[in-house]
Amino acid sequence: MSTVLPGERVPAQHVNLKLGPGLLQVNNASGARTTPSVISTRAGTLNHSTNGSKWWIESNSRRYVPAAQEAVIGVIAQKQGEGFRVDIGSAHSANLDGLAFEGATKRNKPNLKVGSLVYARVSLAHKDMEPELECFDAQTRKAEGFGELKGGFLVRCSLKMCRQLLDPNHFLLPLLGSVFPLEIAVGLNGRVWINSPDAKHIIAITQAIEAADPDSRGLDEGAIRTLLGDLDRK
């Protein structure tokens, strides 16, 4: 990991390169040749996946900047025409087509109400266009967990916390799953949806996520275990 500044060139290269938040691919003209390069658009820490296919910049930004292929949790803000306007916590609302669901047809579309939660994938993200969402996997066109999130509770946390929750090496989700029966959906836009049969468990899971958030108390595994033990005795 290294710290980069806006406008700095980044050594991101891969056959299936995917750029996350804070990075932009530009074309540099050199004589008759045009060569692509990647530059940073914000200050922060440069990160990449284990195989180097995905690169992004981690910063303490509170506002989500949409990036293609990322999973997000949105709130239906408005019905419009054949689709919906969705609040995903970014500068602009996202568009979600009524047909962008598994098995949806013009006669059989989801009946989402204003305020409903959806787990979606960013299908289009461009600085000059409003983001677009899909509620299915692009390759299989199956839901694969995307779609309306019914019941449960929405937790808001830092963008960094969401990325940590999706890291298979992070302690929190395996720990919570070993203690409580739960369903969880993590959006990279600073939102986590949780559900459990017992309301007491939902409260405990929420407090654990908030306590482990680096932008909050940043508690480690031992401290979270103690916290959960204290909550269980109440």
C-alpha positions in Angstrom: 0.0 0.0 0.0 1.2 3.5 -0.7 -0.3 7.0 -0.4 -1.2 8.9 -3.6 -2.4 12.4 -4.4 -4.9 13.6 -7.0 -3.5 13.4 -10.5 -0.8 11.0 -9.7 -0.2 8.1 -12.1 -0.9 4.6 -10.6 0.8 1.4 -11.7 -2.5 -0.5 -12.2 -2.1 -3.2 -14.8 -4.0 -6.5 -15.4 -5.7 -8.3 -18.2 -9.1 -7.9 -16.5 -8.4 -4.6 -14.8 -11.2 -3.2 -12.7 -10.9 0.3 -11.2 -12.7 1.2 -8.0 -13.3 4.5 -6.2 -10.6 7.2 -6.7 -9.1 5.9 -9.9 -9.7 6.9 -13.5 -8.3 5.6 -16.8 -7.2 8.2 -19.3 -5.6 8.0 -22.8 -2.3 9.7 -23.4 -1.5 10.7 -26.9 2.1 10.3 -27.9 2.7 11.0 -31.6 0.5 8.6 -33.5 0.1 6.3 -30.5 -2.5 6.5 -27.7 -1.6 4.7 -24.5 -4.0 4.3 -21.6 -2.8 5.0 -18.1 -4.5 5.2 -14.7 -4.5 8.3 -12.4 -5.8 9.0 -9.0 -8.7 11.4 -8.5 -8.4 11.7 -4.8 -5.9 11.6 -2.0 -5.7 8.4 0.0 -4.1 4.9 0.3 -3.8 2.9 -2.9 -5.1 -0.7 -2.6 -5.4 -3.7 -4.9 -6.8 -7.2 -4.7 -4.6 -10.2 -4.2 -4.4 -11.0 -7.9 -4.0 -7.3 -8.9 -7.2 -7.3 -11.0 -9.0 -4.6 -8.9 -7.5 -1.4 -7.7 -9.0 1.4 -5.6 -8.1 4.3 -3.3 -9.1 4.1 0.4 -9.8 7.5 1.9 -11.8 8.9 4.8 -14.4 10.2 2.4 -18.0 10.0 3.8 -19.7 10.4 0.4 -19.8 7.3 -1.8 -18.5 7.7 -5.3 -20.1 5.0 -7.5 -17.8 2.5 -9.3 -18.9 -0.2 -11.8 -19.5 -3.7 -10.5 -19.8 -2.6 -6.9 -22.6 -3.9 -4.7 -24.7 -1.1 -3.0 -27.7 -0.8 -0.8 -30.2 1.7 -2.1 -33.4 3.3 -0.9 -36.2 3.7 -3.4 -36.7 7.5 -3.6 -39.2 7.8 -6.5 -41.0 5.8 -9.1 -40.6 7.1 -12.6 -41.8 5.7 -15.9 -40.7 2.1 -16.2 -38.2 2.2 -13.3 -37.1 3.9 -10.1 -34.9 6.6 -8.7 -32.7 5.2 -6.0 -30.7 7.0 -3.2 -27.3 5.2 -2.8 -25.6 8.0 -0.8 -23.8 9.5 -3.8 -23.9 13.0 -5.2 -26.7 11.9 -7.6 -29.5 9.4 -7.4 -29.1 6.2 -9.4 -31.5 4.8 -12.0 -32.9 1.3 -11.6 -34.9 -0.1 -14.5 -38.0 -2.1 -13.7 -36.7 -4.9 -15.9 -33.3 -5.1 -14.2 -34.4 -8.0 -11.9 -34.3 -11.7 -12.4 -37.3 -12.9 -14.4 -38.8 -9.4 -14.8 -41.0 -8.7 -17.8 -43.1 -5.8 -18.9 -46.1 -7.5 -17.4 -44.3 -8.9 -14.3 -42.2 -6.2 -12.7 -41.3 -5.8 -9.0 -43.7 -3.5 -7.1 -41.3 -1.5 -5.0 -42.6 1.3 -2.9 -40.9 4.5 -1.9 -38.7 3.7 1.1 -38.1 0.1 0.1 -34.5 -1.2 0.3 -32.7 -2.9 -2.6 -29.4 -4.7 -2.8 -28.0 -3.9 -6.3 -25.0 -3.8 -8.4 -23.6 -0.6 -10.1 -23.8 -1.4 -13.9 -22.8 2.1 -15.1 -20.7 4.7 -13.3 -19.4 7.7 -15.2 -18.5 11.1 -13.9 -20.7 12.8 -16.5 -23.8 10.5 -16.2 -26.1 9.4 -13.4 -25.2 5.9 -12.1 -27.3 2.9 -13.1 -28.1 -0.2 -11.1 -29.1 -3.8 -11.7 -30.5 -6.4 -9.3 -29.0 -9.5 -10.9 -25.6 -10.9 -11.7 -24.5 -9.6 -15.1 -23.2 -13.0 -16.3 -25.9 -15.4 -15.1 -28.8 -12.9 -15.0 -29.8 -14.6 -11.8 -30.6 -12.7 -8.6 -27.6 -14.1 -6.8 -28.7 -12.3 -3.6 -29.6 -9.0 -5.3 -33.1 -7.6 -5.1 -35.5 -6.2 -2.5 -34.4 -6.4 1.1 -37.4 -7.2 3.2 -37.6 -6.5 6.9 -34.3 -6.3 8.8 -32.5 -3.1 9.8 -30.2 -0.8 8.0 -26.9 0.2 9.6 -24.8 3.1 8.3 -21.1 3.0 8.7 -17.9 4.2 7.1 -16.9 3.1 3.6 -13.8 1.6 5.0 -15.8 -0.6 7.4 -17.9 -1.9 4.5 -14.7 -3.0 2.7 -13.4 -4.6 5.8 -16.6 -6.6 6.2 -16.2 -8.0 2.7 -12.6 -9.0 3.4 -12.7 -12.8 4.1 -9.8 -12.3 6.5 -11.6 -9.8 8.7 -12.8 -11.2 12.0 -16.2 -9.5 12.5 -18.6 -11.4 10.2 -17.3 -14.9 11.1 -17.5 -13.9 14.8 -21.1 -12.6 14.5 -22.2 -15.6 12.5 -20.8 -18.0 15.2 -22.9 -16.2 17.8 -26.1 -15.2 16.1 -28.3 -16.6 13.3 -28.3 -13.7 10.8 -28.7 -12.5 7.3 -26.5 -9.7 6.1 -26.0 -7.7 2.9 -23.0 -5.3 2.7 -23.1 -2.4 0.4 -19.8 -0.6 -0.5 -21.7 2.7 -0.1 -21.5 2.7 3.7 -24.7 0.7 4.3 -25.1 -2.7 5.9 -28.5 -4.5 6.1 -28.9 -7.1 8.8 -31.7 -9.4 9.8 -32.1 -11.9 12.7 -35.2 -13.7 14.2 -34.6 -11.9 17.5 -34.7 -8.1 17.8 -32.2 -8.3 20.6 -29.7 -10.0 18.3 -30.2 -7.3 15.7 -29.4 -4.6 18.3 -26.3 -6.5 19.3 -25.0 -7.0 15.8 -25.6 -3.3 15.0 -23.7 -2.2 18.1 -20.8 -4.6 17.2 -20.5 -3.2 13.7 -20.6 0.4 14.9 -18.0 -0.4 17.6 -15.6 -2.1 15.2 -15.8 0.8 12.6 -12.4 2.4 12.2 -14.1 5.8 12.0 -15.7 5.2 15.4 -14.2 3.2 18.3 -12.3 0.7 16.1 -12.5 -2.1 18.6 -10.5 -5.3 17.9 -11.7 -8.9 18.1 -11.1 -9.3 21.8 -12.9 -6.1 22.6 -15.9 -7.0 20.4 -16.2 -10.4 22.1 -16.3 -8.6 25.5 -18.9 -6.2 24.2 -21.1 -9.1 22.9 -20.7 -10.9 26.3 -21.8 -7.7 28.1 -24.8 -7.2 25.8 -25.9 -10.9 26.3 -26.0 -10.5 30.1 -28.3 -7.4 29.9 
